[in-house]
Amino acid sequence: MSDQIELMTGTTVGIRARDGVVLAAEKRVSYGFYLMSKSGKKVYPITNRIGIASSGILADIQTIAKVIRANIANLEIETKTPVSVRAAAKLLSIILFQNKYMPYIAETMVGGIDEEGPRLFILDSWGSLIEDDYAALGNGARTAIGIIETGYSSEITVKEAKELAIKAIKEAIARDPTSGDGIDTLTIASNGYVEDSIKL
């Protein structure tokens, strides 16, 4: 258990706004305190209304993104209806639980917008599922969550949420050696998603 926590490197945040969801993560890839890359991608659009952001081992993060994207596409073909954010999160929860004996070493957020409005779900490696207004994962989470808590309100817009997410990750980068080298953001609103990357 302690080894797994040490591998939850980096910083990832998610914020639910009144008109959408913002997911963000820094780009550094490290194992323990060894820097492996400065261009890791930890935020992925899954559909035009749903995205994920993860913290942990990059190979597992990439696999989770591919597996959930394929499963959602298959489910939407079968049902001929768009998958809700909650259904996508529950589907990922089942996939993670099925692999509990050889778990993916990653904590993941599923965020998006559907008929019920913006939603944000947080999952651990074993598929535990929690819905919340905001969250921070990884080694920099303690710093990031403090910044988010001081700036969050239920009336926050996606524009403000993006600014808050960037601020939270910048503060975490300043204090966590496993975080750094830029920030990727994914903003999801009713008209689709926008990806952005900030160099530091």
CORLINMO-V188516 format. One line per field, one symbol per residue. burial: 1 if it has 9 or more other C-alpha atoms within 8 Angstrom, else 0. Layout:
burial->???
This chain:
burial->00000111111111111111111111111110001001110111110011111111110111011001100100110000001110011111111110110011111111111100011111111111100111111111101111110001000111001101111110111001011111111111110010000000
